[in-house]
Each structure stands twice: as structure tokens, then as C-alpha cells.
């Protein structure tokens, strides 16, 4: 297993934790529980961003740039739906 595989595995685990914390935040029935999940969600989102940035810097998470024109064309369709 190489470093890229390890980072991909970590990213998947962090994304899974993000999903759990999001649902915990949404479904919490007291302010204390909501705040605890919300804080954990913010922390794990920061972690996810750091992992993504490191992977992107190494070329392990390629993204493509989209022309502004294409974004402008899609935006009205999203708003209408």
C-alpha cells in the first residue's frame, strides 16, 4: 500500500465521519448535543479540507477548472429546481 492509497482511505473515513456528525447535528434534540455535534462537524470538515489540499498538492486528487460561462448557465437551472 502506497501513500496515495493511505490518504484515500483516510479521506473516505473522514467523509464518513462528516456524514455521521451532520446527521447527529440535524437530529439532536437538545442544544448541548447539537452544539457538540456541530463542533465535531466543523472540526472534521477542516480535517477533510486539509487532507484534500495535501492530496491535491501531490496531484492525487485532480480537479478540472470549469469556465465561468458554464457555471453561469447552470446557476439558473439550479435555482429553478
N, C-alpha and C positions, 0 to 999 in steps of 0.2 A: 504494500500500500504506500503510495507516494503522498507528498504534502498536499497536492491538489485534492486527492480523494479524501484526506482527513478533513480539510477545510470544507469540502462539500458536505460531508457528514455532519460536521459541527453546525453548518448553516441550516441544514434540514432540521436538526434538533432545536435550534433556536427559533426557527419558524414555527415548529410545533408548540413550543412554549408560548410563543406570541399568541397563537390561536387560543390556547387554554386560558391565558391571562385576559385576553379580550373577552372571552365568554364569561369568565369569572367577574370581570368588571361590569358587564352588562347585566348579569343575573344576580349580583349581590343584593342582599335585602337590608343591609344596614350601612350607614355611612362609613363606619370603621372598616368593614370588609371591603366596601367599594374603594376606599382610599388605598388600602393595602394592595388590592389587585391592580389598581390604576398606577401606583408607583412601580410595581413589578413590571407592568406592561411598558411603561416608559423606559425602564432600565433595559429590558430585553430588546426593545426597538433600537436603542442606542447600540447595544451589542451587535444586533443584526447589521446595522449600518457600518460598524467598524469592520466586521467580517467581510461584508460586501466590498467595502473600499479596498481592503487588503487583497482580496481576490481579483478585483478589477485592475488594481495596480500591477498585478502579476500577469494579467491577460487571461485569467482563469474564469472570468465572468464577463464575457464580451457583450457589449450592447451596441445597438446601432442608433445613430442620430436620425431623428425624423425632421423633415423640413417643416418649418413653421406653417407653411401653406396647408400641409396635410392636417396638422393639428387644428388649424382654424376651420377647416372643412368638417372635421369630426365633432368639434365642440357643439355646434347647434343640434346635431343629431342626438347627442348625449342628453342635452338639456330638454329636448322634446320628449324623450322616452321617459 
